[in-house]
Amino acid sequence: MTHHTRKSDKHYSLDDDGGWTMTNFESGLWLIGLGPGDLSAMTTASIEAAKSCNYRFLEGYTALLPSGEGAKLVEIVGEYELLMRPEVENPDQLLELASENAVALMIVGDPLQATTHVDLQLRAKAAGINCHVIHGISITTIVTGAVGLQSYRFGRQVTLAYPYGDYLATSPFELILDNLQRDLHSLVLLDLDPTGMGIDEQKPMSPAMAVDILRRSADKIGENIEQWKIVLCSDMGRPEQRIFYGTLDDVESINNGSIHCIVIPGRLDELEVEALARWN
């Protein structure tokens, strides 16, 4: 386990009104948002908190730090250890460590975007361990703003999972249809883990795989989606981010970029039509 011995006498924390205050160095679990993956978007509060902790871990299964950013993270905050699904969902060792030390769990995006980390926060509270949260920029806010669709007109967020053997879950597709029936847009996050175990090296789903899963799901429940136009968002929040709006065939043919998500528009107003036209 990586142990960083330098300690600071100060931390950033939230006061009762939600503002930043300086507090004495304090033990507990620190859930620290790194932002979308480009570490230049890390907040000062995130950097200072991570640097000040005795132990640092990077959560590696609900989100993915882009290639090359791991070494940069070491330069910014110091050495860390990678934690995968078993250690996060069964956090006894992590919480035991946090009972007497300041322990940073660094998370790409915002630390409370995934229910996994909300559960971890509740477990810390039940164990009587202080849990501090340093928020980060989330893919949800980046995508809705960058694409140009109205944020209040998005329905339930969906994660499109890899098929497991012959099994293809259609529930994500059904949630998209439910959003469309209510004239709402859908943000579709793409799976990172082909095994579903959360222990191996992550492999972000490609646009071609995502379109194939949408088509197979539609066929399975008797829907025709060939007229759909969707938005592919690639490497969002990074200098190389790209947005493309087109047909399923168009999106399927895109093979550049590393980490993707999709927006499936619902009913569009005049401003949204104009906004999407930029990405044709």
Secondary structure, DSSP 8 states (H G I E B T S, - for coil): --------SEEEEE-TTS-EEEEE---EEEEEE-BSS-GGG--HHHHHHHHH-SEEEEE-SSS---TTHHHHHHHHH---EEE-HHHHHS-HHHHHHHTTSEEEEEESB-TTSSHHHHHHHHHHHHTT--EEEE----HHHHHHHHHT--GGGB---EEE---BTTB---HHHHHHHHHHHTT-BEEEEE-S-TTSSS-S------HHHHHHHHHHHHHHHT---TT-EEEEEESTTSTT-EEEEEEHHHHHT----SSEEEEE--S--HHHHHHHHTT-
